[in-house]
Amino acid sequence: MDLRSAAQHHWWLAGDGFPQRIAGLLAAPLQATGQPAASAAELAEIFAPLPAIAAAEAHPACRQAGYRYLLCLRPSGVHLSCWRQYPGEVGWQRRCGPMALAAFIRRFGAPRGASS
C-alpha cells in the first residue's frame, strides 16, 4: 500500500504500542505546530520510529503484535481505532474507536503539566 495516497492504514505494533505512547506521538505535531497530522505521509512519519510488524506476523497464531491501529483519513480529519491482543488470548479485542484523533489524544495523552 502506498501510504502517500492511502485513505487508511493499519499499523501492527509490538507490546510497547500502548495507546498512551501513541497519543504522545500523535500529539507531538499538534504541540509543535498547532496542527495535527492530516495526511497518510505525515502519519507514516510519526509511526516511523516504532517497530512495526508485518500483518502476516501479527496474526494471533504468531503472537508478535500486541496492538493494532487503524487510522482513517476522512474529510473531517483523522479517525483511529485500536485493538489489543492479550497474552494467552485468541484474537483481537477492541480497545477504542473509531474516534477522532483529537478525542484519542485527550483520552490517552498525558495530563497537561505532566513531564515526560
WOURLIN-V203082 format. One record per backbone hydrogen bond with DSSP energy under -1.0 kcal/mol. NH is the residue of the N-H (numbers start at 1). CO is the residue of the C=O. If there is no record, write none. Layout:
NH&CO / NH&CO
This chain:
5&2 / 6&2 / 9&71 / 11&69 / 13&67 / 17&14 / 22&18 / 23&19 / 24&20 / 25&21 / 26&22 / 27&23 / 28&24 / 31&27 / 32&28 / 33&29 / 34&30 / 43&39 / 44&40 / 45&41 / 46&42 / 47&43 / 50&47 / 52&50 / 53&12 / 58&54 / 62&59 / 63&59 / 66&13 / 67&13 / 68&83 / 69&11 / 70&81 / 71&9 / 72&79 / 73&7 / 74&77 / 77&74 / 79&72 / 80&99 / 81&70 / 82&96 / 83&68 / 84&93 / 85&66 / 89&86 / 93&84 / 95&82 / 96&82 / 99&80 / 101&78 / 104&100 / 105&101 / 106&102 / 107&103 / 108&104 / 109&105 / 114&111
